[in-house]
Amino acid sequence: MNDDLAHSDITRLEERIEELHQSLARCDKIAMAAQIAIGGGALWLVLMLITLLPFSPTALFAALASALGGVVLLGSNKTTREELDGQLQTLEQRRRALIDAMRLRPVEDPGVTLH
């Protein structure tokens, strides 16, 4: 009965680990979008400063908002990713401990079988 309980615990842990991997993948996508926003806003500002793009107050504020918003998003996302990564490490250690506690025995190799 203890092995059945361990199997169900391992299954639940693996499902949660998979959810965390998906969340980490979303964090990576958000980080990429934040970096694009930072780069786009900075490029827009530089192009306006060297007069390759016409200056307008609206464009200036849009570029500043893009760059600053990207920085804020990147920082917030970094914190979230670190928390998720910590949870993932904890769950993987717990799963490993449950598997080790089961005292599984290796399957014997029957040798070469000719068919």
WORA-V248189 format. One record per residue. N is the residue number from 1. RES is the residue in one letter. D_LAST is the distance of its C-alpha to the last C-alpha in Angstrom with 1 decimal. Layout:
BEGIN
N/RES/D_LAST
N/RES/D_LAST
END
This chain:
BEGIN
1/M/38.1
2/N/38.8
3/D/35.3
4/D/35.7
5/L/39.0
6/A/37.5
7/H/34.8
8/S/37.5
9/D/39.7
10/I/36.9
11/T/36.2
12/R/40.0
13/L/40.3
14/E/37.5
15/E/39.2
16/R/42.5
17/I/41.0
18/E/39.7
19/E/43.2
20/L/44.7
21/H/42.5
22/Q/43.7
23/S/47.3
24/L/47.0
25/A/45.8
26/R/48.9
27/C/51.0
28/D/49.8
29/K/50.7
30/I/54.1
31/A/54.7
32/M/54.0
33/A/56.5
34/A/59.1
35/Q/58.8
36/I/59.3
37/A/62.3
38/I/63.8
39/G/63.3
40/G/64.6
41/G/67.6
42/A/68.4
43/L/68.0
44/W/70.3
45/L/72.9
46/V/72.8
47/L/73.2
48/M/76.1
49/L/77.7
50/I/77.6
51/T/78.8
52/L/75.9
53/L/75.7
54/P/79.0
55/F/80.0
56/S/80.3
57/P/80.5
58/T/77.7
59/A/75.3
60/L/76.3
61/F/75.6
62/A/72.3
63/A/71.1
64/L/72.3
65/A/70.6
66/S/67.3
67/A/67.4
68/L/68.5
69/G/66.3
70/G/63.3
71/V/64.3
72/V/64.7
73/L/61.4
74/L/59.6
75/G/61.1
76/S/60.4
77/N/56.8
78/K/56.4
79/T/57.5
80/T/55.2
81/R/52.2
82/E/53.1
83/E/53.3
84/L/49.9
85/D/48.3
86/G/49.8
87/Q/48.5
88/L/45.0
89/Q/45.0
90/T/46.3
91/L/43.6
92/E/40.8
93/Q/42.2
94/R/42.4
95/R/38.8
96/R/37.7
97/A/39.9
98/L/38.4
99/I/34.9
100/D/36.0
101/A/37.8
102/M/34.7
103/R/33.4
104/L/29.8
105/R/27.4
106/P/24.4
107/V/20.9
108/E/19.4
109/D/16.4
110/P/13.9
111/G/12.8
112/V/9.8
113/T/6.4
114/L/3.8
115/H/0.0
END
